[in-house]
Amino acid sequence: MNEQIYKLITRMVVAVMAGRHKVVQELYEQYLRERYLYVSLKELLESKKAG
């Protein structure tokens, strides 16, 4: 894993401890994109609207 992934995981752990579930969800989506080259359905729909 690269350094960016470790930073995202650390930020997720801190956000969970702080009770900031919305932030955790956003960080998890970033993690998936970094780790698996993941594109969310939301991003696909937004790109289709723009195009």
N, C-alpha and C positions, 0 to 999 in steps of 0.2 A: 504494500500500500504506500501511496505517496504521502508527503507531509500535509497536503491540503486535506486529505481524508482524516488524518489524525486530528487536525484542528477542528474539523466539523464534528467529529465524535466527541471531543472535549467540550465544545460549545453545547452540544445536545445534552450531555450529562449535567452541565451546570444549569441549563435551562430547565431540565426536569427537576433538579433539586430546588430551583426557585419557583416551581409551579407554573411556568410559562409554556403551556401546552401548544399554543398557536405558534410560538417561536420554534418549538421542537418539531412540529410538523413541517415548517418551512425549511429548517435545517436538514431534516430527513430527506426531503425532496432534493435538496442540493447534493446530499450525500449519494443518493441513487444516481443522479446525473453524473457525478464524478466517478463513481465506482463502476457503473454498468453502462455508461453512455445512454442513460435513460431519458426519454422525452415523455412528459406527462400528456394526458389527453387534453388538458386545458391548453397547453402550449400548441398542440396540433390544431385545435379548433381556432385559436387566435391567429395562427399563421394562415389558415385557410380564409379567415375573414379579411385579413390584410391583403391577400393575394387575389 
